[in-house]
Amino acid sequence: MRAIWFVSQIVLFGLIASRMINVQEVPDYFRYYVAGLSVMTLYSAAIFIGFDIYEEAEHGVFEYLLSLPVSRRQLVLGRSIGGGLRSFIYVGPLIGVSLYVIGSANPLSFLVSLFALFLFSFGVAGMSITIAVMIKSSDRFDILMGVLDALIVRLSTAMYPLAVVQAANPLYGAVASFNPVTYAADLFRWGTGIEAIITLDNPLMALLGIIMFFAFFTFVGVILYDRRIEGGGWQ
Amino acid sequence: MKAILHIVEHDFRNFFRYKWWLVGLISMNLADLFIMAIVYNRMLSSEIEQQIKSYFNFFAPGLTITGLFASAFMIGREVNMERRREVHQYMLSLPMTRMELAIGRVLSGGLRGMVYMSPLLLTCFAFLGFPTVWQFPIILAVLFFLAIGISGLSIAIAVSTSSLEKFITARGLVYYTLFFCSSVFYPLSLIQKLGQEGKFPTVLVTLAEVNPLSSGADLIRSFLLGNPPFSLNMILNVLVFSAIFTVSAAFAYIKIIQE
């Protein structure tokens, strides 16, 4: 399903929308969009771990997990890494498709950007787990993730450059400047050698932003999961 | 008629059970309009800018159609679930004819689409201006027939697929093909130009031209923005689509639930 979405976004939306865009603003919007699309897909795949947690709670798998001879911290770290890794594996072929479209110039930069995407997907999985265990209601989680998805993706550089977002609305620009999706999308573009059409002054700052995002949600996720995993209350 | 109203009431009660989900969906739609469309506004090529003036104004009617489609399509998910859980046995035991049952389902799907779409249409009017007294009922009637057609399409898919995964995959295919090959997100002329240049398959260009989603969005644009010019084909496309899918959904529904 996600593969259909991804391919149709590239061959239909990406192709047609790129004809709408001013080449002075974005010289090659098609390639720009394809790179952003990979990050959007990675984000929505990593979010899915939260839905799995609700399914486990509904089917009583939680009790089984709690009975395993592992600490709560090991459990949540494992979930976070597992969630990030599986979404990366899942999105891997789609990233391959985008690389075919975009091309890659510098292998070293590409490896750095790939590492950043790894951390990004772990961080998103950690965020999804954190929110899932905090609210313990699958309906509310579903809604919140939908709204968050709408805001976090649209207020990022996944679909348009930061300079354009800032020019459109300074508030949007401010949010987009401190958005992990922006960091991941810009680093991926930098890694694939299309940084000429983005405004990434310093890749190190974006990498640092991703590391902070990953660290925050992994460790906050560990603490919250540890505290709220027992006692039921799942809806 | 009374039996049909009972079915409509039943489906509306189900619809409002997901009120928070609907609030979430509306906020996502509004994020598309107030974030994505505003930013895209800044990136338009001069040729497109000359043609549509403002992407925000261009996209607002498209968004109304997006909302209408998403909510009218929801009935299919319920019908598919009923079929898998065999709730349709209960539906068949109700004191009404099979045709009343089928028409009630298609009608309620369409009406639910209209209810969901109304805040988006109002937002569209608030920013683009209000239609005239004779344009307003035409917009409502066309959107209603479009909603009925979409509801019929979703029911036809729901009864033809045996599992939720198959239904979701089929829905995705239909959704992306209909939306991306339409004038919801970009002007039809852009797709036609790509077709002339040989960069877009002719079959998809034709689909975009006869697509009822294009017709619905362009009808609102023609009344509120004056571009593209109004054409009777816009109404005709929607009516044909609605007639085909209402009839096929009603017969497919009757046939499948009796098996």
Interface residues (C-beta under 8 A of the other chain):
Chain A: M1 I4 W5 S8 Q9 L12 F13 L15 I16 A17 R19 M20 I21 N22 V23 E25 V26 Y29 D139 R140 D142 I143 L144 G146 V147 D149 A150 L151 R154 L155 M159 Y160 V164 V165 A167 A168 N169 Y172
Chain B: W20 W21 V23 G24 L25 S27 M28 A31 D32 I35 M36 I38 V39 Y40 N41 R42 M43 L44 S45 S46 I48 I168 T169 G172 L173 Y176 T177 F180 C181 F185 Y186 L190 I191 K193 L194 K199 F200 L204
